[in-house]
Amino acid sequence: MIDKKKQHHPPTLDLKNWLPYIREHNIITDSLWLIPKRDGSGSMKELHHGEFIPQIPRQAILRFTEPYDLVVDPFMGYGTTLVECQRLGRNGVGVELECKILEVAKRRLQEEPNPYNVKVEVIEGDSAATDFQKILSKRGFTEAALVISHPPYHDVIKYGSNPKNLSNAPTLKHFLQSYGKTLDNVLKVLSKKGYYILVIGDKYTKGEWVPLGFYTMKETLKRNLKLKAICVKNLEETMAKRKQINLWRYRVLKSGTYFFKHEYIMLFQKARHTSNP
Ligand SMILES: C[S@@+](CC[C@H](N)C(=O)[O-])C[C@H]1O[C@@H](n2cnc3c(N)ncnc32)[C@H](O)[C@@H]1O
């Protein structure tokens, strides 16, 4: 007889029987994430500029959380993390500054079924000035098992005109300060051995490579977090770039630069002591 209760249990990694789990969910175990295609199923059909692929939060949730754990996303954007929470039976809280973007996230969550009856909450606000403890306790949570953080890649994409948006930070220094404030706020609710995932890419300014990934990693390591992995993920070509591939090739040849074909997924875990200075 089929155990209905078990059938409706959200997926969870059992190290005594891990092989079927990693096969079923395509769990990546090495640091090179080559994901050929974005999963555009369900409410994720429509793609918005600057959102990450659903496979990123899915991998993180499936490896680093248990069913019904809480996942927090301080740069929620169009709600990709929360959609994955809903699909995989994890509770979720996301904070987003821009109302227009937040509305897309809300719509997506309404369109998606909620098979495990989890709570996912979308909150409008500035993560650099948000009291996450208050937000969680109001909703009956005490801590998060996982924080997924996907800040703007500084000014590469403008997400809105609000000066508090990290994409409008006037300098790199201001960007890192605001990122650091958000980090301090959100780490207050991360559980003792909870995981923090940072997804970020680098940028060019006037023909010079600006390693945002390494700067934000350095900022992150100032807190009590242990670096567990630096993964590199392929970036698909955008439609616009694909159409003008030879123009882009010429540009990089002329300026002595390269196309961005990768971004970073950095994994940290809360720790009292770290070896990194
Ligand atoms: C790289 S996008 C995140 C995309 C998201 N992972 C998704 O898949 O849709 C960064 C988001 O952070 C938001 N943001 C920037 N500054 C913020 C702040 N101070 N507080 C809250 N959200 C902020 C931006 O408006 C943008 O939607």
The ligand as an ORCA input file, in Angstrom:
! r2SCAN-3c Opt
* xyz 0 1
  C      19.954     40.470     -8.481
  S      18.318     40.929     -8.076
  C      17.668     39.483     -7.279
  C      16.904     38.627     -8.237
  C      16.265     37.419     -7.593
  N      17.236     36.456     -7.155
  C      15.305     36.783     -8.582
  O      15.552     35.653     -9.012
  O      14.351     37.437     -8.978
  C      18.526     42.028     -6.720
  C      17.254     42.560     -6.141
  O      17.561     43.241     -4.924
  C      16.696     44.346     -4.813
  N      17.290     45.303     -3.857
  C      18.300     46.167     -4.068
  N      18.550     46.894     -2.970
  C      17.694     46.468     -2.018
  C      17.484     46.815     -0.660
  N      18.189     47.789     -0.066
  N      16.521     46.157      0.031
  C      15.785     45.179     -0.562
  N      15.932     44.822     -1.847
  C      16.885     45.440     -2.582
  C      16.594     44.857     -6.230
  O      15.486     45.719     -6.405
  C      16.521     43.562     -7.026
  O      15.211     43.165     -7.209
*
